[in-house]
């Protein structure tokens, strides 16, 4: 399941300076995660961005999980 979700996350130097995005759009993974960390729900995000769906949001979470497993550290709060 995670592999299917992760296929929604793209890295393209021509889109958002190569940052991870959802399906090669201008929706950056980091922005979606910021909304979730700020208290927005998946439902809130889908209402705000109707061209996204639940799997897109879950893909962002799965991507963050994968990165954390690879990096193994939490950056200090700013």
Secondary structure in CASP SS format (residue, H / E / C, confidence):
PFRMAT SS
TARGET T0000
AUTHOR 0000-0000-0000
METHOD secondary structure of the structure
MODEL  1
X C 1.00
X H 1.00
X H 1.00
X H 1.00
X H 1.00
X H 1.00
X C 1.00
X C 1.00
X E 1.00
X E 1.00
X C 1.00
X C 1.00
X C 1.00
X C 1.00
X C 1.00
X H 1.00
X H 1.00
X H 1.00
X C 1.00
X C 1.00
X E 1.00
X E 1.00
X C 1.00
X C 1.00
X C 1.00
X C 1.00
X C 1.00
X E 1.00
X H 1.00
X H 1.00
X H 1.00
X H 1.00
X H 1.00
X H 1.00
X H 1.00
X H 1.00
X H 1.00
X C 1.00
X C 1.00
X C 1.00
X C 1.00
X H 1.00
X H 1.00
X H 1.00
X H 1.00
X H 1.00
X H 1.00
X H 1.00
X C 1.00
X C 1.00
X C 1.00
X C 1.00
X C 1.00
X H 1.00
X H 1.00
X H 1.00
X H 1.00
X H 1.00
X H 1.00
X H 1.00
X H 1.00
X H 1.00
X H 1.00
X H 1.00
X H 1.00
X H 1.00
X H 1.00
X H 1.00
X H 1.00
X H 1.00
X H 1.00
X C 1.00
X C 1.00
X C 1.00
X C 1.00
X C 1.00
X C 1.00
X C 1.00
END
